[in-house]
Amino acid sequence: FDPRHYLRTRCYGLPKTGPHRLRFLLESVKDLRETLKRKGSTLVVRKGKPEDVVCDLITQLGSVTAVVFHEEVKEIL
């Protein structure tokens, strides 16, 4: 979770991520982690700027064969 997406970000004068959306996201990630766990896998979740945490995460995990990410869609004005 990149804090920049949740702190003081606004779209059309409204918070981009309000409390209901944040709760939905957190519950969805928790459900995904539990589903993966039942299937013998896991989900690693980190909070921070991706450019700061990805290298540390790869180092912590050791043998990494793939890194998957998404980029926030930019607003078109």
N, CA, C and O of each residue as an XYZ file, in Angstrom:
308
protein
N       0.839     -1.175      0.000
C       0.000      0.000      0.000
C       0.884      1.239      0.000
O       1.697      1.437      0.903
N       0.719      2.051     -1.001
C       1.483      3.289     -1.112
C       0.709      4.388     -0.390
O      -0.378      4.759     -0.833
N       1.244      4.918      0.716
C       0.522      5.923      1.489
C       0.127      7.154      0.688
O      -0.822      7.853      1.042
N       0.853      7.418     -0.387
C       0.531      8.588     -1.210
C      -0.842      8.454     -1.869
O      -1.433      9.451     -2.283
N      -1.342      7.238     -1.963
C      -2.657      7.024     -2.569
C      -3.781      7.254     -1.571
O      -4.947      7.313     -1.961
N      -3.454      7.384     -0.301
C      -4.486      7.459      0.725
C      -4.440      8.729      1.556
O      -5.409      9.047      2.246
N      -3.359      9.447      1.506
C      -3.211     10.646      2.324
C      -3.359     11.896      1.467
O      -2.537     12.156      0.589
N      -4.395     12.656      1.721
C      -4.606     13.940      1.071
C      -4.721     13.870     -0.452
O      -4.499     14.879     -1.123
N      -5.061     12.710     -1.015
C      -5.282     12.659     -2.453
C      -6.740     12.972     -2.722
O      -7.632     12.473     -2.036
N      -6.973     13.794     -3.718
C      -8.339     14.228     -4.000
C      -8.619     14.104     -5.492
O      -7.727     14.246     -6.329
N      -9.866     13.839     -5.791
C     -10.325     13.747     -7.171
C     -11.671     14.458     -7.239
O     -12.608     14.076     -6.539
N     -11.774     15.466     -8.059
C     -13.009     16.252     -8.170
C     -13.416     16.847     -6.823
O     -14.605     16.958     -6.524
N     -12.441     17.225     -6.022
C     -12.707     17.862     -4.739
C     -13.084     16.911     -3.622
O     -13.366     17.356     -2.510
N     -13.097     15.604     -3.889
C     -13.460     14.604     -2.884
C     -12.254     13.731     -2.570
O     -11.374     13.559     -3.414
N     -12.206     13.174     -1.352
C     -11.097     12.267     -1.044
C     -11.106     11.089     -2.014
O     -12.156     10.500     -2.271
N      -9.936     10.747     -2.552
C      -9.843      9.652     -3.502
C     -10.146      8.314     -2.830
O     -10.756      7.430     -3.432
N      -9.717      8.176     -1.589
C      -9.991      6.953     -0.836
C     -10.569      7.340      0.504
O      -9.841      7.743      1.411
N     -11.887      7.216      0.632
C     -12.563      7.498      1.887
C     -12.561      6.278      2.782
O     -12.002      5.247      2.408
N     -13.168      6.365      3.951
C     -13.139      5.264      4.907
C     -13.819      3.997      4.391
O     -13.380      2.894      4.717
N     -14.868      4.130      3.603
C     -15.563      2.933      3.114
C     -14.732      2.203      2.056
O     -14.647      0.975      2.064
N     -14.129      2.958      1.159
C     -13.282      2.327      0.144
C     -12.064      1.684      0.791
O     -11.674      0.577      0.419
N     -11.464      2.367      1.753
C     -10.300      1.807      2.429
C     -10.668      0.521      3.152
O      -9.921     -0.456      3.095
N     -11.805      0.508      3.828
C     -12.237     -0.710      4.516
C     -12.441     -1.840      3.512
O     -12.032     -2.972      3.767
N     -13.075     -1.546      2.363
C     -13.274     -2.548      1.321
C     -11.938     -3.107      0.837
O     -11.779     -4.320      0.702
N     -10.980     -2.217      0.577
C      -9.666     -2.669      0.128
C      -8.996     -3.572      1.156
O      -8.459     -4.623      0.806
N      -9.026     -3.167      2.420
C      -8.391     -3.966      3.471
C      -9.072     -5.320      3.635
O      -8.398     -6.337      3.799
N     -10.402     -5.341      3.591
C     -11.129     -6.609      3.705
C     -10.855     -7.506      2.497
O     -10.750     -8.724      2.641
N     -10.739     -6.912      1.311
C     -10.450     -7.685      0.105
C      -9.065     -8.315      0.171
O      -8.888     -9.479     -0.189
N      -8.093     -7.550      0.626
C      -6.731     -8.081      0.746
C      -6.694     -9.190      1.797
O      -6.039    -10.213      1.597
N      -7.389     -8.993      2.904
C      -7.443    -10.018      3.951
C      -8.080    -11.296      3.410
O      -7.579    -12.392      3.664
N      -9.172    -11.165      2.673
C      -9.845    -12.332      2.099
C      -8.941    -13.039      1.088
O      -8.875    -14.268      1.071
N      -8.246    -12.273      0.249
C      -7.323    -12.869     -0.718
C      -6.217    -13.630     -0.007
O      -5.867    -14.739     -0.410
N      -5.665    -13.045      1.044
C      -4.596    -13.708      1.799
C      -5.094    -15.027      2.401
O      -4.396    -16.040      2.346
N      -6.302    -15.009      2.975
C      -6.871    -16.224      3.567
C      -7.146    -17.286      2.505
O      -6.909    -18.471      2.741
N      -7.641    -16.878      1.344
C      -7.892    -17.822      0.250
C      -6.586    -18.449     -0.224
O      -6.515    -19.663     -0.416
N      -5.569    -17.643     -0.412
C      -4.270    -18.163     -0.837
C      -3.681    -19.097      0.209
O      -3.075    -20.111     -0.137
N      -3.853    -18.764      1.489
C      -3.328    -19.590      2.571
C      -3.962    -20.988      2.540
O      -3.280    -21.995      2.731
N      -5.282    -21.028      2.295
C      -5.980    -22.328      2.214
C      -5.464    -23.163      1.047
O      -5.550    -24.391      1.073
N      -4.933    -22.506      0.033
C      -4.408    -23.204     -1.140
C      -2.906    -23.465     -1.032
O      -2.279    -23.921     -1.988
N      -2.336    -23.171      0.138
C      -0.921    -23.445      0.367
C       0.014    -22.344     -0.108
O       1.211    -22.579     -0.274
N      -0.510    -21.156     -0.327
C       0.318    -20.045     -0.767
C       0.199    -18.910      0.253
O      -0.301    -19.118      1.358
N       0.646    -17.745     -0.108
C       0.545    -16.609      0.787
C       0.510    -15.322     -0.017
O       0.713    -15.335     -1.231
N       0.259    -14.239      0.644
C       0.261    -12.909      0.034
C       1.095    -12.008      0.920
O       0.823    -11.870      2.113
N       2.102    -11.400      0.339
C       2.959    -10.481      1.077
C       2.449     -9.069      0.823
O       2.316     -8.645     -0.325
N       2.168     -8.349      1.894
C       1.654     -6.987      1.779
C       2.578     -6.060      2.556
O       2.976     -6.362      3.681
N       2.911     -4.940      1.951
C       3.754     -3.962      2.618
C       3.126     -2.586      2.483
O       2.346     -2.340      1.563
N       3.465     -1.693      3.398
C       3.035     -0.303      3.360
C       4.273      0.549      3.186
O       5.253      0.393      3.915
N       4.229      1.443      2.228
C       5.348      2.339      1.991
C       5.446      2.688      0.525
O       4.675      2.200     -0.302
N       6.385      3.521      0.222
C       6.602      3.906     -1.166
C       7.220      2.718     -1.902
O       8.246      2.197     -1.467
N       6.618      2.282     -3.006
C       7.135      1.110     -3.714
C       8.616      1.212     -4.058
O       9.352      0.230     -3.970
N       9.045      2.410     -4.450
C      10.458      2.558     -4.807
C      11.370      2.362     -3.598
O      12.570      2.143     -3.764
N      10.824      2.437     -2.396
C      11.616      2.215     -1.182
C      11.528      0.779     -0.662
O      12.470      0.293     -0.035
N      10.414      0.098     -0.911
C      10.211     -1.198     -0.258
C      10.441     -2.420     -1.147
O      10.661     -3.515     -0.629
N      10.396     -2.262     -2.477
C      10.505     -3.437     -3.348
C      11.865     -4.131     -3.196
O      11.917     -5.352     -3.048
N      12.944     -3.380     -3.230
C      14.274     -3.999     -3.093
C      14.425     -4.684     -1.740
O      14.966     -5.787     -1.662
N      13.952     -4.043     -0.676
C      14.022     -4.657      0.650
C      13.214     -5.945      0.701
O      13.651     -6.928      1.299
N      12.049     -5.947      0.083
C      11.202     -7.132      0.078
C      11.872     -8.278     -0.673
O      11.854     -9.421     -0.215
N      12.457     -7.975     -1.818
C      13.159     -9.009     -2.590
C      14.309     -9.582     -1.773
O      14.520    -10.795     -1.761
N      15.049     -8.721     -1.094
C      16.163     -9.175     -0.259
C      15.667    -10.061      0.881
O      16.270    -11.095      1.169
N      14.572     -9.661      1.531
C      14.015    -10.441      2.645
C      13.524    -11.805      2.193
O      13.705    -12.799      2.896
N      12.898    -11.856      1.014
C      12.316    -13.112      0.547
C      13.362    -14.074     -0.004
O      13.144    -15.285     -0.009
N      14.472    -13.558     -0.458
C      15.517    -14.428     -0.975
C      15.289    -14.784     -2.431
O      15.549    -13.972     -3.319
N      14.806    -15.987     -2.680
C      14.636    -16.497     -4.039
C      13.344    -15.961     -4.650
O      12.265    -16.501     -4.408
N      13.458    -14.907     -5.434
C      12.304    -14.282     -6.077
C      12.384    -14.547     -7.573
O      13.400    -14.265     -8.209
N      11.297    -15.096     -8.136
C      11.286    -15.393     -9.564
C      10.474    -14.383    -10.366
O      10.622    -14.303    -11.585
N       9.614    -13.604     -9.694
C       8.810    -12.608    -10.399
C       8.378    -11.509     -9.445
O       8.197    -11.742     -8.250
N       8.217    -10.320     -9.983
C       7.683     -9.185     -9.238
C       6.529     -8.639    -10.067
O       6.698     -8.337    -11.249
N       5.351     -8.510     -9.450
C       4.169     -8.031    -10.156
C       3.702     -6.745     -9.490
O       3.696     -6.644     -8.263
N       3.315     -5.767    -10.292
C       2.852     -4.506     -9.741
C       1.841     -3.881    -10.693
O       1.674     -4.335    -11.825
N       1.182     -2.854    -10.230
C       0.302     -2.076    -11.102
C       0.631     -0.600    -10.911
O       1.188     -0.193     -9.892
N       0.279      0.172    -11.900
C       0.499      1.603    -11.824
C      -0.849      2.296    -11.733
O      -1.788      1.933    -12.441
N      -0.944      3.283    -10.870
C      -2.173      4.050    -10.721
C      -2.487      4.750    -12.035
O      -1.603      5.344    -12.652
N      -3.725      4.681    -12.457
C      -4.150      5.343    -13.685
C      -4.146      6.853    -13.458
O      -4.716      7.342    -12.482
N      -3.522      7.563    -14.335
C      -3.442      9.018    -14.223
C      -4.756      9.643    -14.693
O      -5.408      9.128    -15.601
N      -5.129     10.740    -14.077
C      -6.333     11.465    -14.482
C      -6.117     12.104    -15.831
O      -5.045     12.640    -16.112
N      -7.128     12.048    -16.659
C      -7.085     12.727    -17.944
C      -7.956     13.961    -17.828
O      -9.154     13.862    -17.562
N      -7.363     15.107    -18.023
C      -8.110     16.359    -17.894
C      -8.450     16.935    -19.247
O      -9.079     17.990    -19.328
